[in-house]
Amino acid sequence: MSNKIGFIGGGQMGEALIRGIINSGLYSECDISVAEPSTERREYMTRTYGIEGFDNSDQIWSTCDTVLLAVKPQIMEIVLAASKHLVGSKHLIITIAAGLPISFYEEKLGRDDCKIVRVMPNTPALILEAASGLSGNKNVSREELLRCEEILNKVGKAVILDESALDAVTGLSGSGPAYVFTFADAMIDAGIKAGLPRSTAETLALQTILGSVKLLMESKKHPAELRAMVTSPGGTTIAAQHVLERSGFKGIVMDAVEAAVQRSKELGNN
């Protein structure tokens, strides 16, 4: 079996990963293939990225040593049932389906020698800025786990964790973009309420969020320290900060993340 990678599922997340690894040079186009039942989507993927496409996963399992499962959790059992007779101990299986524990794959494949890496990415993978957590089962070597990390680092930043931490990753970064989008929406509406045209409010709000995140990352200062730099005595920022504190803003965010973590645990137990 050659050093090829195959994708089962050619949706947006699968496409983001394919684009990232091609652009990075980690794999060449001739070493990547995708199984996608939608003719329109499959032809788009092969035309856009110069990779090989199939309408089912049989060729993926027979020609690729690394197989990435990029299908929705709801159909994962069907995908595994159709593939279990083709899966071997040499395959490194990477799954990006949310909520499904490694034990689910081991049970559905009916063997204990499978190498499985569970990944929790997020939607900024679409612009190669994902935050991902990953964990492997006992059959995955350290070298193989680092290889998976390398793949994910081509579409953002990845961290290796124990599987028990992946529910927390789901609640924090997996669902996290939705929290940020909600905050951005509120900022824009606030600007409009204050009298700014929508386009101006959008420009200022989004650039403020982008610039603040870059400042956090590049300065390496604690968020509280940077906040203090903006907060003058008796000024506008402390007046706004008082409202946020009185409303329990930080507690609301922490409760939201905790709710997502709990839901992830529930989905994994179903």
C-alpha positions, 0 to 999 in steps of 0.5 A: 500500500502506497503513501496515499490519502483518501477522503470519504466524503467531499463536503466543505470540511473535506475540501478544506483539508484537501486544499490545505495539504495540497497548498502545503505540499504535504501530499501531491494531487496524484496521492489524493483521492475522494469518494463522493456519491454526488456526481456534481460534487465529485466532478467539482472536486476532481476538476478543482484540485486535480485529484481522483474521484470515485462514487464509492469508497472501495477504491479508497480502502484498497489504494490508500493507507490513510483514510479520512472519514469526512461524513456526518455523524448521522450516516457514519454507521452506514459508511462503516458497515459498507466498508468493514470488510475492506478495512485492515490493520494497516489503515490509519483512519482519521475521523472528523465526525463530531460526538462519536467516540473512538469506541464507536468505530471499533465496535462498528468495524468489529475489530480491535486492531484498527488505528483510529484518530478522532479529530474535532476541527471547526469551520474556520478550516474553510479558510485554513484557520481551524482550531483542532483537537485530536486523539488516537487509540492504543494502536496509533503510534506516536509517529502516526499521531504526529503525522495527523497533527501535521495534516491538521496544522495545514488548515490551522492549529492542532493539539494532541489530547487524551480523548476524554478532553475532546468534549471540552474541545467541542464545546470551546473551539468546535462550537466556538465560531458560533459564539464569535459570530453571535458577538459580531452580529451584536456589535454590528447591530449596536453600531447601527443602533448608534446611528452608523450605516450597516456597511460602516458598522460591519467594517468597524466591528469585524476589523475590531474583532480581527485586530483584537485577536491579532493583538492578543496572539502577537503581544502574548499578554493576558486578555485582562492586561490588554483590557486594562490598557483600553480602560481609562479612569472614568472613560467610555470603556469602563462604563461599557465594561460595567454593563457587561459585568453587571449582566454576567457576560463572562458567566454567560459565555462560560455557561454556553461553553459548558452547555455545549460540552455537556451536549457533546457528552450526551451525543457520545453516549447515545 
